[in-house]
């Protein structure tokens, strides 16, 4: 039959609860300042005998600024310290075992791994803010967009691609000087993003308090969305097509 009002309300509140949890956990997590944006390098990782990385097709408009053997050496030097569960799906399959946080993650691992120095977590602030529209101030939305753009610019600058034609500089993380530069910019971005993230969390708390009652929130927390139990692997299926049996 037709869903009850409680079922409709539960479905409506689920994404707000999820994003609030992500914001909360990111704010209290210890920052990881030695990842150096290697997720982009892991996307292009191709050791001898490995097939062409599937995600290479997404950046065909950009040339590589370093040779393939340099990419492989950088990825293999100390492995990859990537905490972003969405980024993992775009790794080359051969790079998965080199990630210190796992080559097979579930969406729920985001609450365990998300941390405030991650440039992809900053980019996610756009998605998290748009979920609140039209209950979010234009100023806070603009702040989120600004942080996300700064994060993406650093992300691309530290990648193995040459994006100078688009006005993006180069942060050569394959060198000690480049890693030091990345870390300094990462820290500055993390500080500014924390201010936006705290304001976003307050906005979520306000909406949940005004729009939903405690019973609805309790039901939703006890019956999370099935996508929370989806799995991600390098080169794997999208979340909704890779659900985990429970």
Secondary structure, DSSP 8 states (H G I E B T S, - for coil): ----HHHHHHHHHHHHHHHHHHHHHHHHS------TTTHHHHHT---TT----GGGGGGTTSEESS-HHHHHHHHHHH-B----HHHHTTS-GGGGGGBTT-SEEEGGGHHHH--TT-HHHHHHHHHHHHHTTTSS-HHHHHHHHHHHHHHHHHHHHTSSEE-GGGT-----TTSHHHHHHHHHHHHHHHHHHHHHHHHHHHHHHHHHHHH--HHHHHHHHHS--GGGGBEEETT---GGGSB---
